[in-house]
Amino acid sequence: MRYTTIGSGRSARRVSTLCLGALPFGTTVDEAASFGLLDRFVEAGGSFVDTSNNYAFWAPGARGGESEALLGRWRASRGIGEEVVVSTKSGALPRTPGTSYEDGSDGLSPAALETAAEASARRLGTTRLDVYLGHIEDHDTPIEKTAEAYASLADEGRIGVWGLSNHTLPLLERARAADTAAGRPGAQVLQYRYTYLRPRHWDPMANGRQVAADDGILEFVRRGSPVSGRPVLMAYSPLLNGSYTRRDRPLPELYDHAGTRRRLAALDGVAARTGATRNQVVLAWLMEHDVPVVPVFGASTPGQLQEALEAADLELAPQDREALEAADPAPDA
């Protein structure tokens, strides 16, 4: 397993560079299977798990919080303490059960963050959230107020590292400016949809609040903060829900362009030379990125988990990285 550090100063935590996404745990993946996957992940050296207070409200009979509650039961049953870092999110939980967050969500106001943090900590069975992220933009709360609220929760010891997910670059810049002016570390974790293939510049997924990390977001990470340095980019959906390898899951339409075909050809060439799968090459490429990237991968079976774990041992040769990065650098219009 590979490891990296998130946060800085007293809040810094060493985590595995692979993060296990717990979105389906407690809903579409039952408790016994979820516990088994979590046990195997930790046994292999994994120490970073991602969830949210709204996972998975869309599943039959669910209302959100099921994934956090399952992780809380797993932690208690296994005696898990600080050796496993859990990242959770708020801001995209529907206010009214049976609706979508697009119809109104818990938001990122100071009061909403405090309430959600308390509820998440209770479900996770802890008094302090390791990593706490704003899931989607709150258009009713100035981002400066949200950043200040996160800083207050950190000062009170209720959260460790905080960050933002699916926020556009202008909002990231405003939050960083406010934190820098106040001498605060600010957002030290950013979570975005990111993978080896590049979507078209016009991305319809963004209308559903899933924002892809584009060149602007990557440059924001490279520049870092004058107070706390570079944040870590948590890349969700790195394997495109199986589209790299499963014929029954074709690539989404936004990846249908000539650049994708050239990148897939490069990916297949590296996979053939290394004896790895497409998925493993993608995960290795992300973990060896020139900015700190932690892929957040999903696994609902032991085989899927094992494939991802083996990617942590795959080191790409310089010529392999060169081949991958020389392929079409940007999607065709």
N, C-alpha and C positions, 0 to 999 in steps of 0.2 A: 504494500500500500504506500502511496505517496502522501505527503502531508504539507500543509501550508498554515499560515497564521492569519487570522482575521482580527480586526481591531488593533488597538495600540494601547500602550501604557498598562494600567492595571486591568483593563478590560480585555486585553489580548488573549486569544484562545487558539491553541493548536488544534487543527481539525484535519480529517482526511480530505484529500483533494477530490475524492468522489463523495457526493452527497446523495443519500437515498431519499427519494421523494415518497412521502407517505400519503399522498392524496387519496388513494383508494382504500387505505387500511381502515377497517371498521365499517365499510359499506360494501363495495363490490368485491373486496378481498376480506374474507371472514377473519375472526380473531385468531384462530389457531394458525392459519396460513400466514397471517401478518406477523405473529410472534416468531414463527419459524424463519421468515425472511429477515426480520430484525436481528434475531440471534445469530444467523449465519453472517450477516453483514458485520456485526461487531466482532465475531470470531475471526473474521478475515482482516481485522484492523480498521474497519470503518468506524468513524466517530462523529459523523455529521449527518443529521436527519432534517428534512424540510417538511413543514406542514402549514396549515392556515386555519384560522377560526371559521372559515366558511366551507372547509372540506368535509363531506361533499354534499352540499345542500341540495344538489340536483338529483342525487340518487333516490330511488323509490324509498319513501318512508323516512328520509333524512331531513335534517333542518340545519346542518352545519355544526361543527364542533366534534363530530364523530371521530375524526382522525386524531385530534388532540387528546380526546378522552381515551382512545385505545393506547396511544403512546404513554399516557399517564399510568394506565393499568400495567402495561409492559414494564415500565420503569420500576414500578412498585414491586411487581412479582419477581423481577430479576435483581433488585437492589441496585439499579443503575443510578449513579450520581453524576458528578461533573465530568466523568470520562467520555460521556456522549453529549455533544452539543446539539441542541434542538433550535432550529430557526422556525419562527411562526410569524403569521401576518394577520393584519386586520385592515378594515376599510372596504371590503367587498362582500360583507355578510348582508344579505337582504334584510331590510328593516322589518318587512312583513313576511312571515312564512308563506311559502307557496308562490312567491314572486321572484323576480331576478334583482340583482344588485343594480341593474340599469333602471329599475323602478324606484330606487332609493336604498342606500346602504348605510352601514354604521358610520362610515366616514372617518376623517382623520382630524377632527377638532380636538382640542385638549381634553374636553370632557369625554369624548368618544374613545380616545386612546386610553385614558385612565380606566374607563369601564371595561373595555375590551381586554386590556392587559391583565386586569384582575381576574376576569373570567377565564382567559387562556391559562394563566398560572394555576388556577384551581383545577382545571381539567388535566393539565400536565403534571400536577402533583408537585409543584415547586413554588418557592416564594420569589424567584427571580428568573425572568425570561432571559435566556442566553443571547438570542438574536431576535430582534423585533422589527418587522418591516411594514411599511405602508404599502398595501397590496395594489391599489389603483389610485389615480388622482382623485382628490376631493375638490370639486370646482366651487364649493361653498366656503372653503376655509383657505385663507392665504397660506402658501407653503411656508412662509416665515413663522407663522403661528404654530404650524405642525412641527417644524424643526425645534422651536423653543420648547414645545411640549415633550418631545422625545428627550431633549437635554435634561429637562426637569425629572423625568422618570429615571434617567440614568443617574442623576445626582442623588436621588432618593434611594438608589440601590435596587430599584424594582426591575430594571432591565440592564443588560450588559452593553452589547453592541446594537446599534440601530441602523436602519437603512431604508431604501425606497425601491419599489418595484413598479415597472410599467409607467414610469413618469417620463414625460417628454424632456428633451434637453434644456429648454428654457427654464423649466421648473427646477431641474437639478442645479443649474447655474445660480438661480435665485436662492435656493436653500444653502448652497455652498458659500455664497457671498455673505448671507446672514450669519452663518456659523463662523466664518473666518473673522468677520467684524467683531464677533463676541468672543473670539479666542477659543471656540469650542471645536472638538474633533469632527462633529457633523456625521453625515452618513458614511459609514465605513463598509457597508455591504450594499450592492445594487443587484437586483434580480430582474433579468430580461430573457425573452425568448432568443436563443442564439444557438447556431449549429454551423457546420462546415458549409452547407449550401446557403446561397444568398437568395432572399426573396426579391421580387420586383420592388422598385422604389415605392410604388403605390401599393400599400399593404392593407387589404381589406380586413385582416385580422385585428388591426389596431382599433377598428370600430367596436370590437368586443372587448377593448381594454387590454388586449395582449400586445405589448409593444416589443418589437424586435430591436436588439442592440445593433445600430448601424454604425457607420464610421464616426459620426459625431459622438455617440455614447462611448465608443472605444477610446477616442481621443480624450474625452473627459476623464476616463479611468486612468489613462497614461499620465495626464497632467497631475492628477492627485490633488490633495489639499495641502496648503502650506502649514497646517496645524498637525495633520495626522498622516500625510502621505497618501499613497494609492489605496483606493477601496478595492475590495474583491468583487468580481463579477460572478454571480451565481447564474449559470446558464440553464434555464429550464427548457424542456422539450428538446434536448440535444439530439435525440434519435428520431425526432419527428413521429412519435407514436408508432414506431415500427416500419415507417415508410422506406427506410434504407434497405431493408432485407425482406419484407413481407409482400408478396404479390397481391394479397387481399387488402393491402393498405397502400394504395397509390399515393404518390406525392400530392400535396395540396396544389390547387391551380396556381397559386402565386409563385410556385417554384417552376412553372412550366415555361422555360425560356432556354435559349441556346447555352447560356452560361452554366446552367445545371448539368446539361449533357457533358460539357467539357470537364466539369468538376467531378462528376461521377466516373468518368473515364480515368481521371487521375487517381481517384479514390480506389478504384478497382485495381489499378496498377500497383499501388502501395500494398493493398490487401494481398495480392498475389505474391509479391516479393517477401512479405513478412509472414505469410501464412495465417494472418488474422482475418477477422470478419470486418465488413464495412463498419459495423457499429463500434468495434474495438478501435479501429483506426480513427474514427471521428472523436471518440472519447480521449484517445491519446493526444490527438492534435489539439484539442481544447485544453488539456492539462499542461501542454507544453507551449501554450500561447505566449506571445510577448507581453501580454497584460495578465495579471493574476486571475485565472478563470477556474471556477469549481463547477463541473457539470452536475446538474441535479437530474438524475436518471430515475425512471420508474421501473419497477419490477413486480410482477404479480405471480411469477413462478420461480422456482429454484434455478431453472435453466437460464432464464433471463438475468437473474442476479449473478450467476456464475460468469456469464459472458462479460458482464460489466466489470466484475472484480478482476478478471484476467487482463482487462485493458490497463489496469494500474501498473502492470508489469511490462507493458509494451513500450519500448523506447524507440522512437522513430529516428532513423539515421538522417544526417543532414540532407542527403540527396532526396530522401522521402519527403521531408518537410518542404524542400525546394520545389519538388514536383507538385505537391498539394497547393502551395501558395502561388505557383506560377500559372496554374489554371485560371481561366477567366476571372479576373479580380473583381468584376462587378457584373450584375445581371444586365441583359439587354433590356432596352426599354420596351 
